[in-house]
Amino acid sequence: MGDLTEVRRVYGTGDLAALPVFAGGFINFGYWAGIPLDGDLTVEQRVASQEALYDLVVDALGIGPGHRVLEVGSGRGLGARRVLRRDPALVRGVDLVPEQVARAREVNDDPRVAFVQGACDDLPFPDASFDALLSVEAAQHFEDVAGFARESARVLVPGGRFAVTTFFTRTRDAGDALAEVLRTFATGLDRAHLVDDVVRDLRAAGFADVTALSIGEHVWRGLDRWLELGPRPDRWDRNWLRAVERGLVDYYLVTARKPAGSGV
């Protein structure tokens, strides 16, 4: 993960989801396609943007009845509720922060769902346990993306699907510049992972059909508009759009498939 002390402070004792910028218990920047940005924004629209980001990932995975699904970086467990709308056989969530695991267990009572503490590069599940794996706005914290890729391939069945959405850097030297304009990079909470390296690590782990699609056009301006108009006692940083316009970072949907003939 990112700096572990900072991760624990922000997500554990600090409970990032309680900040008005995130609203509704989700912790993501949102997917704002179809939400008008030329007027006021409501809390309901903010929550809808966060749900839409999950739905985008779930759609990319083709999750449906009977599937076994793993979410890495499951937070408060609200994403699991979105996945359950597709009638999977089971959903498992893994998160490094024990407080988040406890919160997720409190709000989910569906017998198909369970949450455990664990690391992205040491997933506490047997080989070939899942048909689909997702991670929504968590991989920017991962210290070992290559290890995450290998573990994801291990726990997926042959033919299993993988999808991650979050922000990655566009150039290898973006880290220092991001640390100058965004506090989360300066503190080590977020890590400057180059999107090309993420793609390389997935291919090295044995994944096929690896794609990295920029979806920033439906993320950044909606987020910035919410920060401009919405409740902001937390003073969340508005420099994200500035960093995007400088070509330092963008938001991606990264998808891949474990080849059918690849064994467990």
KEMARTOR-380246 format. One line per 4 residues: their letters; for each residue x, y, z of C-alpha. Coordinates in steps of 0.25 Angstrom, whole numbers. Layout:
A) X Y Z | ...;
//
This chain:
MGDL) 0 0 0 | 4 15 1 | 11 19 13 | 4 10 23;
TEVR) 3 20 35 | -4 30 26 | -13 19 20 | -17 15 34;
RVYG) -19 29 38 | -28 33 26 | -36 20 25 | -36 15 39;
TGDL) -37 25 50 | -40 36 40 | -51 29 33 | -49 36 19;
AALP) -63 32 15 | -69 41 25 | -64 54 18 | -75 61 10;
VFAG) -66 60 -3 | -69 45 -3 | -84 45 2 | -92 32 4;
GFIN) -81 24 9 | -74 21 -4 | -59 26 -6 | -57 29 -21;
FGYW) -57 41 -30 | -69 37 -38 | -73 34 -52 | -81 47 -56;
AGIP) -86 43 -70 | -101 47 -72 | -100 56 -59 | -102 71 -63;
LDGD) -90 79 -58 | -95 93 -62 | -104 95 -50 | -104 92 -35;
LTVE) -101 77 -31 | -108 70 -20 | -103 59 -11 | -112 49 -18;
QRVA) -104 52 -31 | -91 51 -24 | -95 37 -19 | -100 33 -33;
SQEA) -87 37 -39 | -80 27 -29 | -90 16 -32 | -88 18 -47;
LYDL) -73 16 -45 | -76 3 -39 | -86 -1 -50 | -76 2 -60;
VVDA) -66 -8 -55 | -77 -18 -52 | -82 -17 -66 | -67 -18 -72;
LGIG) -66 -31 -64 | -79 -37 -69 | -83 -41 -55 | -96 -49 -55;
PGHR) -103 -60 -47 | -95 -71 -41 | -82 -63 -42 | -72 -63 -31;
VLEV) -66 -49 -29 | -55 -43 -21 | -53 -28 -18 | -39 -24 -14;
GSGR) -39 -11 -6 | -54 -13 -2 | -55 -1 8 | -68 0 15;
GLGA) -74 -11 6 | -84 -2 -2 | -78 -7 -15 | -82 -21 -11;
RRVL) -96 -17 -11 | -95 -12 -25 | -89 -25 -29 | -101 -33 -22;
RRDP) -110 -26 -32 | -105 -36 -42 | -108 -48 -34 | -95 -54 -32;
ALVR) -93 -67 -24 | -83 -60 -15 | -76 -47 -12 | -63 -46 -4;
GVDL) -56 -33 0 | -42 -32 5 | -36 -19 11 | -23 -16 18;
VPEQ) -30 -7 28 | -37 -15 40 | -46 -3 43 | -51 -3 29;
VARA) -54 -18 29 | -61 -16 42 | -70 -5 36 | -73 -14 24;
REVN) -77 -25 32 | -87 -16 40 | -94 -11 28 | -95 -25 20;
DDPR) -104 -36 25 | -106 -44 12 | -101 -58 14 | -94 -58 0;
VAFV) -84 -47 5 | -72 -47 14 | -60 -38 17 | -46 -41 22;
QGAC) -34 -34 25 | -22 -36 15 | -12 -30 5 | -13 -28 -10;
DDLP) -1 -36 -12 | -4 -47 -2 | -19 -50 -4 | -24 -60 6;
FPDA) -31 -69 -3 | -28 -82 -10 | -24 -83 -25 | -36 -82 -35;
SFDA) -46 -77 -25 | -53 -66 -33 | -59 -63 -47 | -57 -48 -46;
LLSV) -48 -39 -39 | -50 -24 -37 | -43 -12 -30 | -49 2 -30;
EAAQ) -40 14 -27 | -31 6 -18 | -19 2 -27 | -13 16 -26;
HFED) -9 12 -11 | -3 -2 -15 | 12 -3 -13 | 14 -15 -21;
VAGF) 5 -15 -33 | 13 -26 -40 | 10 -35 -27 | -5 -31 -28;
ARES) -5 -35 -43 | 1 -49 -39 | -8 -51 -28 | -20 -47 -36;
ARVL) -16 -57 -47 | -15 -68 -36 | -28 -66 -30 | -36 -65 -43;
VPGG) -41 -77 -51 | -36 -79 -65 | -45 -70 -73 | -47 -61 -61;
RFAV) -48 -46 -63 | -40 -35 -56 | -44 -20 -56 | -38 -8 -48;
TTFF) -42 6 -49 | -34 18 -42 | -24 29 -46 | -10 26 -51;
TRTR) 1 34 -56 | 3 37 -71 | 18 40 -70 | 29 33 -62;
DAGD) 34 46 -56 | 21 51 -51 | 22 47 -37 | 30 59 -32;
ALAE) 21 68 -39 | 9 62 -34 | 15 63 -20 | 16 78 -22;
VLRT) 2 80 -25 | -6 69 -18 | -5 66 -3 | -8 51 -4;
FATG) 4 49 -13 | 13 58 -4 | 9 49 8 | 11 36 2;
LDRA) -4 32 2 | -5 31 -13 | 6 25 -21 | 11 30 -35;
HLVD) 8 17 -43 | 11 19 -58 | -1 13 -66 | 8 6 -76;
DVVR) 15 -1 -64 | 2 -6 -59 | -1 -12 -73 | 13 -18 -73;
DLRA) 11 -25 -60 | -2 -31 -63 | 3 -37 -76 | 15 -42 -69;
AGFA) 6 -49 -59 | 0 -56 -70 | -13 -48 -73 | -17 -46 -88;
DVTA) -26 -36 -95 | -20 -25 -85 | -26 -11 -88 | -25 2 -81;
LSIG) -36 12 -85 | -36 26 -81 | -49 30 -75 | -44 43 -69;
EHVW) -54 51 -78 | -65 46 -69 | -58 47 -56 | -50 60 -54;
RGLD) -59 71 -58 | -70 65 -50 | -61 63 -38 | -56 78 -39;
RWLE) -70 83 -40 | -75 76 -28 | -63 81 -20 | -66 95 -25;
LGPR) -81 94 -22 | -83 83 -12 | -81 83 4 | -66 85 6;
PDRW) -63 87 21 | -52 77 18 | -45 86 8 | -42 74 -1;
DRNW) -31 78 -11 | -36 84 -25 | -23 82 -32 | -27 69 -38;
LRAV) -32 76 -51 | -20 84 -51 | -11 72 -51 | -19 65 -62;
ERGL) -18 78 -71 | -3 77 -69 | -3 63 -74 | 2 57 -61;
VDYY) -9 48 -57 | -22 42 -63 | -33 32 -59 | -34 18 -65;
LVTA) -42 6 -66 | -32 -6 -67 | -37 -19 -72 | -31 -33 -74;
RKPA) -35 -47 -76 | -28 -60 -70 | -26 -69 -82 | -35 -81 -82;
GSGV) -23 -91 -84 | -14 -85 -73 | -17 -95 -62 | -21 -91 -48;
//
